[in-house]
Amino acid sequence: MTSILDKWGNPYKPDKPALGEDIALAHTTSVRNPRPNSVASTITPQRLAGLLRSVVDGNNPQDYMTLAEEIEERDPHYASVLRTRKFAVASLDPSVEAASDDAADQKLADEVRRLMDSDQTPDLFFDLLDGLGKGMGVCQILWDTTVNPWVPKDYKWVDPRYLRPDADTLSEILLISDDAPQGKPLEPYKFIIHLPRSKSGSIWRNGLARQCAVLYMLKSFTTRDWWAFAEVFGIPIRVGKYGPNATPEQIATLKSAIATIASDSGAVIPDSMMVDLVETAKGNGGDTLFESMVRWCNEEISKLVLGQTMTTENGSSMAQANVHNEVRLDIAKWDARQLEATINEYLVKPFIVLNWGVQKVYPRVCIRVPEPEDLKVTVDSLMPLIDRGMRVSESELRDKFGLADPGDDEATLQPLSAMQLPAMQPLAMNRQQPQRLAINRIQQPSEQAIEQLTEEAMSDWVEVGGEDFMNPIIELAKTATSFEEFNAGLLTLQETLGAYTFTPQLADYLFRMRGMGDAQDA
């Protein structure tokens, strides 16, 4: 087996206890303190500018990561659109492609499929997509080295507040600890590092939170001023009036009554005093001004996170939302492509190397974003082409509709026309073709043809012995005194009368009627 190398090309010997240990755990008495001080509550333009500069310089990335976390907690709109973007990829089922058709590559692909079927995989995807907001998402692999092959027993999200850039290039990610307060490189085959690219440049200047920080600050200022405006112009002024002879005790009672009205909406005062509620002015449109400023901030945040505003704001049509949804679909595809590259590099490859050694090629995890498709439009477009002889793959259409192939013994749905037609034997290829009728031929109305056949049949009635057959029956009907007598006479006549003389005529006319019907249908 080829020796295992780290990312710098140095030989690496796996440390089994360290691979299964949580080496990024936080403690209240450690430099990795799980209770950092708040940043968003005291944010100002000057402090925000200094904070954004410090994370690029590598001096204080902890405060920036804290601010990014608090923005997601404090701003419902930002949290909503960011979760929407995360769920668009984290909820997808990954697939695995083998490196080749070789048996060994197929076996490695099956092992990776079992790895991806783990219940922790969706949580891993969601935690890695935390890098969309903060610029980096790091998860720790806790390997179970007691089984063969070694598999991850769990994944632990690493708080980005404990990450630092290296002092030389500001591009290497370091993890701080009590032994290394300035940080040390991340252990190989231990961490999954996801660095989503929303723009080119330094990884410490990436992240949606950096772009949304100014909008969050402006919206927080606007919301605070909006509530102050509502307290002044939204509540009527309470005015207490007392007479010139009021005593200090009565004036104190009036003040207490005004204060009580503010909280309890009721008070008790003497008859000699009066409390008026004076409506305030409307503030010259200040209410709509604050609302418009907050809405503008929300729309800008939607553009930054989702790439559009139609699916988050009211007043848009379904057609507009569908067009803008395509832009969001492009972003989801880009996120999925970056995430699958991270999984292949930091999870699939270590899993293969630690268990089966270094390979020339590795299986690939694929995360495909399905594109919405109007299946009714597909059917309406294909049916005319199929009727004109175009051959379409049945299996491809089944996959598009999500339908499985029916079994041999399963009942299947059939077209209504196929269910009504009787089963027909296949015709020989050398059969004689029937003579086709001209389209412009003169057709005789069916009612007229039926009347002619009826007249012809009645004229032949005497010739075929119709009177000899009917006269005894008519005579019996005249002489019978009751229905029972007539019925008994019919039974006697049955022995001498027979319908064999009418059979050839009846068959002849039925055959001719059938031929006329077939001609009408042609």
Buried (B, 14 or more C-beta within 10 A) or exposed (E): EEEBEEEEEEEBEBEEEEBBBEBBBBEEEEBBBEEBEEBBEEBEEEBBEEBBEBBBEBEBBBBBBBBBBBBBEBBEBBBBBBBBBBBBBBEBEBEBEBBEEEEEBEEBBEBBBEBBEBEBBBBBBBBBBBBBBBBBBBBBBBBEBEEEBBBBBBBBBBBBBBBBBBEEEBEBBBBBBEEEEEBBBBBBBBBBBBBBEBEEEBBBBBBBBBBBBBBBBBBBBBBEBBEEBBEEBEEEEBEBEBEEEBEEEBEEBBEBBBEBBEEEEEBEBEEEBEBEEEEEEEBEEBBEBBEEBBEBBBBBBBBBBBBBBBBBEEEBEEEBBEEBBEEBBEBBBBBBBBBBBBBBBBBBBBBBBBEBEEBEEBBBBBBEBEEEEEEEEEEEEEEEEEEEEEEEEEEEBEEEEEEEEEEEEEEEEEEEEEEEEEEEEEEEEEEEEEEEEEEEEEEEEEEEBEEEBEEEBEEEBEEBEBEEBEEBEEEBEEEBEEEEEBEEBBEEEEEEBEEEBBEEBEEEBEEEBEEBEEBEEE
